[in-house]
Every structure is written in C-alpha cells, then in structure tokens.
Amino acid sequence: MGHMFEHTETDIVIRWRRMLGYSTLWLPGTDHAGIATQLMVDRQLASEGIKRQDLGREKFVERVWQWREHYGGVILKQMKRLGDSVDWSREYFTMEERLNVAVREVFVRLYEEGLIYRGKYIVNWCPRCMTAISDLEVKHEETAGKIYEIRYPVVGSKAGSQEFIIVATTRPETMLGDTAVAVNARDERYKHLHGKKALLPLLEREIPIILDDLANPEFGTGAVKVTPAHDPNDFQAGLRHNLPQIDVMDETAHMNSNAGPYSGLDRFAAREKVLADLEQHGLLAAIKEHTLALGRCDRCKTVVEPRLSTQWFVAVNKQPKNGGVSLAQGATGPVLKGDIRFTPENYKQIYLNWMQNIYDWCISRQLWWGHRIPAWHCADCKEITVAREGPAQCPKCKSKNLQQDTDVLDTWFSSALLPFTAFGWPCQDDKTKRELAAFYFGWRA
C-alpha cells in the first residue's frame, strides 16, 4: 500500500514535468537495508536451527546474498506492475561494487578532512539486533510505568541521625553504574550538602554530590542520579565533572561484572531484584505511577537501551580541515538563501531548528551485512589506518598483523550518496561529468 501511494505520486510529478518540457529522470534502485535484511535472514536460519555465529561472517553474507536474490526484486517488480516511469537502464543496488567504491571514497575523504572520527558516546542500543541504531529507528510509545524514589545515605551524617538524599528514576537497575548525585546550585534545600558524598545503595560505593543544571529544582525531589554510561544527559554531565563511566550491562542487556551481585541477570530481572533489596534495606522511599515514552527498536520491537559504546561518527558541526563550512551549515545555507523552498512554509523553520540542534551522526553498525568500514587495526601497536584499499602493513610499526574493522556502515551512509553515485561518481569520465552537470546544477567533483 505504501509503495502504491508514494510511487503513484512520484510518477504523476515525473510525467507532468516531462510533458512540460523539463529534462526529468527517475532512477530505480534499492538499498541493502542492513538491519532489516540481517534480521530476516537470522529468522530464516533460526527456523532451520542455525545461528549466524555457527556459519561465520563469510558464509552468513553468502546466505544473505542468496536471500536477496530471491526476495530483493519484490519492490522493483511492484514498480514495473505499477508502470512507474523510471529509467531501467540505470537500475542500482547499494551493495554493488561500483557503489561500494564510492562509499569508501566518501568515508576516506571525510576522515582526511577531520569529519569522521572514532570515539565513545551514548548510542541507541538494541539488545536483540545487538547493534547501535539511529534515532529514526527508535519508535517511542506512551507506556504506563513507574518512578522509583530511592534513599542515598549521605556520608558523614551525625551519629544516630542518618541523613538521606532522595533521587527518582524510571530505571533503577542502572543505579549500579551511578558515579554521582547531582543537585542544582540554586536549590536552597541542598546547600548544606555541597562538597559532600553519598553512599551508593547496595554496592556501598562513595560517590560525590555535584552541582549541575542537570538537576531541576522544580522537578521531582530536585536531586538526580548520574549514570554516565547509561544516559545521554548524564554522559554530558559526566564529561563536565570528569566522572568515571561505569557500564553495568553487556550487549545483550544482561548485567555484567560491574553490577556486583546482580551480574548475569537480565536488565528487567535485575530491576526487580534491586527493588526488592532496596526495600529490604529500607532505602526504597516511594513508587509512583508514571507515563513514559518507551523507546523500542523499529525492526524487532525490543526495548532500546541507551549505552556507552565505541563507534564511528560523522562530525556535523565541525569545519573541515581544508576550510569551508560544516556539513550542517552546508545543509542550511541553500534554505536560508531561498534556493530550496518548503511547502508548507512552516516546515522551513522546523528544518532549520532541527539542523541547528543536530549532533554528530553515529554511522557504525555492529552487523555483518553492509558496507564494511574501510579501517584496519594493527594488532601490535593498535594504530588504526583508514584507506581506500587494504594496506599491506601498518604505516606506524610496519607490522602485517592487520584486521579490518568488524563494523559496517549505517545503510543511510551509502543511500544518502544516491543518486549521484549511480551516475558513476567518483569516476571522472566524460559521460559521468556530462550527466552530473545535467542533473546537478553547479556540480563540482
């Protein structure tokens, strides 16, 4: 139904503009849909009693290609049945080698310009797909939940009159990774606690009471737990105060060794155990009904976990090394100048607000199906080499013990390069130059 509706609209516009005398082109093609395709093949293997890990990466990718040959043409067949006015001589698939060359070229160029980097950050993590996913792949649902108020003992309280600072959370299992409690400097209730420490319940680890705007005096108790490895706002607060980042979950959302006695428990089983233990020790102050926007993976519907992870990112607000504007500025400039217009007009401001508040794009995915990241790790000196082709040896220590990065690129990294890559870029022959000039006004190689 979606293809019938959207393709019909596109077809009408293409034919209309062509009849008006414009040079029009509708490029047909499909992307490799990394997460969705891998999920489908995983399910197919599961029905045969096989896990992808049993096959290994190479055999699994072969199996995906077989699946794609069988099912991959469905959308294109629908387009043909609809009579879409496309140029079938230009049909593409994003995993073709000619497009893979373009993907590597863009990655290396951005890396050389300082716009691609590898680092630790909080990402949306799907414990079922076991990969980072984008904000657009997280669907939030209004869900009936609870807020749990927990008593954190204040270190150094007077004998016989233990003082507590009460924090509220919807995810009590993450408290095992707390590295601070934050209060607002303007909040008079906590003036006497400035510079003091609290005792993390259950694990009895001393953590500082910090002053940060993360704590809103008007919300809840005015005091918040800070868990830098499991919340994006806490992560930023942790950077501001140089706090440790303690990850208490593994990639399957089971508690790891940092969770102490809760190690090995599924996150929701750990929640129940933590709550029971808090109550037993008289540290569970209150439980209140609360409606929250619960994020689920758009593909498999698993509850998404904010997780600190080492990933590859595109810096969208940074100026390239060779000069010029940032990627975000490059995207807003034509709109501000009026070269691109929005209908309805109010979407212009929505777009500009989005671009002005955008943050770095996580482009790596922990999948086996997709464009492999063109980076090689030296097992001896740990140097990372980004290159268009696999290096014969490490440029730093000359070791030949190199391994290509196991991550693949987000599907949209390659799809966003279309359609100019489908014209043949980065090839610089006359045909490619002519077509890019025809369909991309003011094109520069």
Sequence and secondary structure as in RCSB ss.txt:
>XXXX:A:sequence
MGHMFEHTETDIVIRWRRMLGYSTLWLPGTDHAGIATQLMVDRQLASEGIKRQDLGREKFVERVWQWREHYGGVI
LKQMKRLGDSVDWSREYFTMEERLNVAVREVFVRLYEEGLIYRGKYIVNWCPRCMTAISDLEVKHEETAGKIYEI
RYPVVGSKAGSQEFIIVATTRPETMLGDTAVAVNARDERYKHLHGKKALLPLLEREIPIILDDLANPEFGTGAVK
VTPAHDPNDFQAGLRHNLPQIDVMDETAHMNSNAGPYSGLDRFAAREKVLADLEQHGLLAAIKEHTLALGRCDRC
KTVVEPRLSTQWFVAVNKQPKNGGVSLAQGATGPVLKGDIRFTPENYKQIYLNWMQNIYDWCISRQLWWGHRIPA
WHCADCKEITVAREGPAQCPKCKSKNLQQDTDVLDTWFSSALLPFTAFGWPCQDDKTKRELAAFYFGWRA
>XXXX:A:secstr
 HHHHHHHHHHHHHHHHHHTT       EE   HHHHHHHHHHHHHHTT  HHHH HHHHHHHHHHHHHHHTTHH
HHHHHHHT    GGG EETTSHHHHHHHHHHHHHHHHTT EEEEEEEEEEETTTTEEE GGGEEEEEEEEEEEEE
EEEBTT  TT   EEEEEES GGGGGG  EEEE TT GGGGGGTT EEEETTTTEEEEEEE TTS TTSTTSEEE
E TTS HHHHHHHHHHT      B TTSBB GGGGGGTT BHHHHHHHHHHHHHHTT EEEEEEEEEEEEEETTT
  B EEEEEEEEEE SSS  TT S  HHHHHHHHHHHTSS  SSTHHHHHHHHHHHT   EE EE  SSS B SE
EEETTT  EEE SS  SS TTT    EEE S EE HHHHHTTTTGGGGTTT  SHHHHHHHHHHSTT   
